[in-house]
Amino acid sequence: MYSRKAMYKRKYSATKSRIKKIKKEKFLATVTKPVGEDNWYPACERAASQHHSRDHSDHPHRTPQSKSGFPEAAEQWLATGPLVLNRGPLQRTHQKCVIVTSVKTGISKVKIPKHHTNAYFKKKKLRKPSCQKGEIFDTEKEKYEISEQRKIDQKAVNSQILPKIKAVP
C-alpha cells in the first residue's frame, strides 16, 4: 500500500498515561467579604473635610519657599587651612564646596574680628591698565597682592585654631 492509501484503516493511538492529572482550583479575581469581619472599620469623617470648617486665621501661615530672604553670609562658611598646615587661607567658602568629615574640633571660643564681612572677602577685580600712546605691548596686567591686614587676620585666627586642632587625637 502506498502511504496515502487506506488512511482510514490506520489507527495511530498513543499510549495513555496512567498518572491522574490534578485539577487546579481557580481563584476569582474579586473576592466578596462579608461586612463586620476582621478588616472592617466604621466610616468616619475625613480629615480633609474639616479643613473648610476652620477660619482663615486658624490656618498655619506658609512662608514663600525661596532663599532670597536669607543674608549672603548664611550660605557661606568661614574656612581656614590653617595656613601653616595645608596652605589654606582664611576665606569664605560655599557650603557645597565643603567636605564634611567625622572629626570634631571645638572652635566655639575662637574670636573672629568683626570687620570680616562680605565686603572684606569680596574678590577684587583686576583691571587691565589703559594703554597710552606707544605703550601697547609694554603694559603688564595688574597682579593680586595680599594686604597687610589679611596677613594679620590670618595669623590671629591661626594662633587660636592650631592649639584646638592639635588637641584632637
NUVEX-612433 format. One record per residue (C-alpha): residue in one letter; residue number from 1; x, y, z. Coordinates in Angstrom, 3 decimals, padded with zeros to 6 digits, always signed. Layout:
BEGIN
+------+-----+----------+----------+----------+
: code : pos :        u :        v :        w :
+------+-----+----------+----------+----------+
:    A : NUM :        X :        Y :        Z :
...
+------+-----+----------+----------+----------+
This chain:
BEGIN
+------+-----+----------+----------+----------+
: code : pos :        u :        v :        w :
+------+-----+----------+----------+----------+
:    M :   1 : +000.000 : +000.000 : +000.000 :
:    Y :   2 : +001.060 : +003.486 : -000.713 :
:    S :   3 : +001.393 : +005.900 : +002.168 :
:    R :   4 : -001.816 : +007.787 : +001.394 :
:    K :   5 : -003.832 : +004.736 : +000.559 :
:    A :   6 : -006.300 : +003.430 : +003.114 :
:    M :   7 : -005.519 : +006.078 : +005.717 :
:    Y :   8 : -008.851 : +005.431 : +007.364 :
:    K :   9 : -007.730 : +001.932 : +008.259 :
:    R :  10 : -004.719 : +003.064 : +010.197 :
:    K :  11 : -005.236 : +003.974 : +013.796 :
:    Y :  12 : -002.449 : +005.906 : +015.471 :
:    S :  13 : -003.089 : +005.827 : +019.134 :
:    A :  14 : -000.592 : +006.912 : +021.738 :
:    T :  15 : -000.396 : +005.010 : +024.954 :
:    K :  16 : -002.497 : +006.637 : +027.624 :
:    S :  17 : -000.660 : +007.713 : +030.767 :
:    R :  18 : -001.708 : +006.079 : +033.985 :
:    I :  19 : -000.935 : +009.211 : +036.065 :
:    K :  20 : -004.056 : +011.107 : +037.009 :
:    K :  21 : -003.981 : +014.845 : +036.394 :
:    I :  22 : -004.811 : +017.002 : +039.369 :
:    K :  23 : -007.119 : +019.875 : +038.568 :
:    K :  24 : -006.055 : +023.219 : +039.997 :
:    E :  25 : -008.594 : +025.300 : +041.824 :
:    K :  26 : -009.467 : +028.539 : +040.121 :
:    F :  27 : -009.455 : +031.670 : +042.268 :
:    L :  28 : -011.720 : +034.566 : +041.461 :
:    A :  29 : -010.125 : +037.914 : +040.727 :
:    T :  30 : -012.527 : +039.739 : +043.034 :
:    V :  31 : -013.386 : +038.438 : +046.444 :
:    T :  32 : -016.514 : +039.464 : +048.275 :
:    K :  33 : -016.017 : +039.831 : +052.014 :
:    P :  34 : -018.850 : +039.855 : +054.477 :
:    V :  35 : -019.305 : +043.113 : +056.385 :
:    G :  36 : -018.280 : +043.036 : +060.044 :
:    E :  37 : -015.234 : +040.788 : +059.714 :
:    D :  38 : -011.607 : +041.470 : +060.754 :
:    N :  39 : -010.731 : +044.200 : +058.249 :
:    W :  40 : -013.909 : +046.207 : +058.612 :
:    Y :  41 : -013.750 : +049.677 : +060.103 :
:    P :  42 : -016.636 : +052.035 : +060.810 :
:    A :  43 : -016.991 : +055.019 : +058.487 :
:    C :  44 : -015.723 : +058.322 : +059.871 :
:    E :  45 : -015.421 : +061.876 : +058.649 :
:    R :  46 : -012.341 : +062.605 : +056.596 :
:    A :  47 : -009.729 : +064.953 : +057.987 :
:    A :  48 : -009.760 : +066.914 : +054.731 :
:    S :  49 : -013.409 : +067.837 : +055.213 :
:    Q :  50 : -012.509 : +069.657 : +058.446 :
:    H :  51 : -010.188 : +071.948 : +056.501 :
:    H :  52 : -013.089 : +074.032 : +055.204 :
:    S :  53 : -014.761 : +074.420 : +058.568 :
:    R :  54 : -011.861 : +076.332 : +060.156 :
:    D :  55 : -011.462 : +080.069 : +059.994 :
:    H :  56 : -008.785 : +081.635 : +057.841 :
:    S :  57 : -006.891 : +082.862 : +060.905 :
:    D :  58 : -006.603 : +079.305 : +062.288 :
:    H :  59 : -004.552 : +078.042 : +059.328 :
:    P :  60 : -000.774 : +077.943 : +059.749 :
:    H :  61 : +000.975 : +080.658 : +057.773 :
:    R :  62 : +003.147 : +079.321 : +054.958 :
:    T :  63 : +006.161 : +081.377 : +054.028 :
:    P :  64 : +007.283 : +081.561 : +050.402 :
:    Q :  65 : +009.825 : +078.859 : +049.569 :
:    S :  66 : +012.774 : +080.908 : +048.373 :
:    K :  67 : +016.225 : +081.805 : +049.617 :
:    S :  68 : +016.007 : +085.451 : +048.695 :
:    G :  69 : +015.258 : +086.468 : +052.276 :
:    F :  70 : +018.431 : +084.944 : +053.705 :
:    P :  71 : +021.562 : +087.056 : +054.026 :
:    E :  72 : +024.548 : +086.201 : +051.873 :
:    A :  73 : +026.582 : +085.118 : +054.877 :
:    A :  74 : +024.104 : +082.316 : +055.681 :
:    E :  75 : +025.092 : +080.342 : +052.582 :
:    Q :  76 : +028.843 : +080.700 : +053.055 :
:    W :  77 : +031.170 : +079.357 : +055.734 :
:    L :  78 : +034.344 : +080.899 : +057.030 :
:    A :  79 : +037.105 : +078.416 : +056.185 :
:    T :  80 : +040.774 : +078.379 : +057.010 :
:    G :  81 : +043.565 : +075.882 : +056.311 :
:    P :  82 : +045.206 : +076.807 : +058.655 :
:    L :  83 : +047.906 : +078.304 : +056.500 :
:    V :  84 : +050.726 : +076.587 : +058.437 :
:    L :  85 : +049.320 : +073.053 : +057.948 :
:    N :  86 : +047.933 : +072.873 : +054.427 :
:    R :  87 : +048.350 : +076.347 : +052.932 :
:    G :  88 : +044.631 : +077.152 : +053.114 :
:    P :  89 : +043.999 : +080.882 : +053.509 :
:    L :  90 : +041.232 : +082.466 : +055.544 :
:    Q :  91 : +038.317 : +082.763 : +053.111 :
:    R :  92 : +034.576 : +082.455 : +052.661 :
:    T :  93 : +033.507 : +079.145 : +051.109 :
:    H :  94 : +030.132 : +077.976 : +049.851 :
:    Q :  95 : +028.556 : +075.022 : +051.687 :
:    K :  96 : +028.577 : +072.855 : +048.551 :
:    C :  97 : +032.369 : +073.109 : +048.338 :
:    V :  98 : +032.927 : +071.875 : +051.917 :
:    I :  99 : +033.652 : +068.185 : +052.538 :
:    V : 100 : +032.389 : +067.218 : +055.984 :
:    T : 101 : +034.288 : +064.575 : +057.975 :
:    S : 102 : +033.630 : +062.860 : +061.290 :
:    V : 103 : +036.471 : +064.681 : +063.078 :
:    K : 104 : +035.078 : +067.229 : +065.527 :
:    T : 105 : +037.009 : +070.227 : +066.803 :
:    G : 106 : +035.635 : +072.611 : +069.412 :
:    I : 107 : +036.067 : +076.070 : +067.885 :
:    S : 108 : +033.245 : +077.819 : +069.730 :
:    K : 109 : +035.632 : +080.079 : +071.697 :
:    V : 110 : +037.567 : +081.287 : +068.642 :
:    K : 111 : +037.217 : +085.052 : +068.335 :
:    I : 112 : +036.775 : +086.296 : +064.779 :
:    P : 113 : +037.191 : +090.036 : +064.100 :
:    K : 114 : +034.013 : +091.993 : +063.398 :
:    H : 115 : +035.365 : +093.515 : +060.205 :
:    H : 116 : +035.147 : +090.111 : +058.472 :
:    T : 117 : +032.152 : +090.906 : +056.286 :
:    N : 118 : +031.148 : +090.151 : +052.717 :
:    A : 119 : +032.930 : +093.276 : +051.522 :
:    Y : 120 : +036.150 : +092.142 : +053.250 :
:    F : 121 : +036.129 : +088.759 : +051.481 :
:    K : 122 : +034.885 : +090.052 : +048.121 :
:    K : 123 : +037.245 : +089.248 : +045.267 :
:    K : 124 : +038.981 : +092.256 : +043.780 :
:    K : 125 : +038.582 : +092.768 : +040.056 :
:    L : 126 : +041.968 : +093.166 : +038.438 :
:    R : 127 : +041.766 : +095.724 : +035.673 :
:    K : 128 : +043.949 : +095.984 : +032.653 :
:    P : 129 : +045.809 : +099.285 : +032.577 :
:    S : 130 : +044.671 : +101.662 : +029.892 :
:    C : 131 : +047.322 : +101.720 : +027.196 :
:    Q : 132 : +048.734 : +105.093 : +026.320 :
:    K : 133 : +050.351 : +106.129 : +023.088 :
:    G : 134 : +053.350 : +103.998 : +022.237 :
:    E : 135 : +052.845 : +101.559 : +025.166 :
:    I : 136 : +050.575 : +098.962 : +023.584 :
:    F : 137 : +052.765 : +095.902 : +024.187 :
:    D : 138 : +054.674 : +097.154 : +027.241 :
:    T : 139 : +051.663 : +097.201 : +029.610 :
:    E : 140 : +051.558 : +094.494 : +032.290 :
:    K : 141 : +048.477 : +093.025 : +033.928 :
:    E : 142 : +047.721 : +094.001 : +037.498 :
:    K : 143 : +048.668 : +091.247 : +039.990 :
:    Y : 144 : +046.817 : +090.369 : +043.170 :
:    E : 145 : +048.807 : +091.140 : +046.299 :
:    I : 146 : +047.840 : +090.121 : +049.811 :
:    S : 147 : +047.265 : +093.134 : +052.034 :
:    E : 148 : +048.923 : +093.517 : +055.440 :
:    Q : 149 : +045.503 : +093.481 : +057.131 :
:    R : 150 : +044.772 : +089.999 : +055.732 :
:    K : 151 : +048.154 : +088.704 : +056.913 :
:    I : 152 : +047.497 : +089.973 : +060.446 :
:    D : 153 : +043.983 : +088.451 : +060.463 :
:    Q : 154 : +045.318 : +085.114 : +059.180 :
:    K : 155 : +047.894 : +084.925 : +061.991 :
:    A : 156 : +045.314 : +085.898 : +064.616 :
:    V : 157 : +042.836 : +083.171 : +063.583 :
:    N : 158 : +045.535 : +080.509 : +063.079 :
:    S : 159 : +047.003 : +081.148 : +066.548 :
:    Q : 160 : +043.587 : +080.356 : +068.047 :
:    I : 161 : +042.734 : +077.337 : +065.863 :
:    L : 162 : +046.091 : +075.476 : +065.844 :
:    P : 163 : +046.027 : +074.521 : +069.579 :
:    K : 164 : +042.448 : +073.220 : +069.181 :
:    I : 165 : +043.445 : +071.069 : +066.186 :
:    K : 166 : +046.494 : +069.661 : +067.990 :
:    A : 167 : +044.328 : +068.727 : +070.999 :
:    V : 168 : +042.215 : +066.374 : +068.839 :
:    P : 169 : +043.883 : +062.924 : +068.570 :
+------+-----+----------+----------+----------+
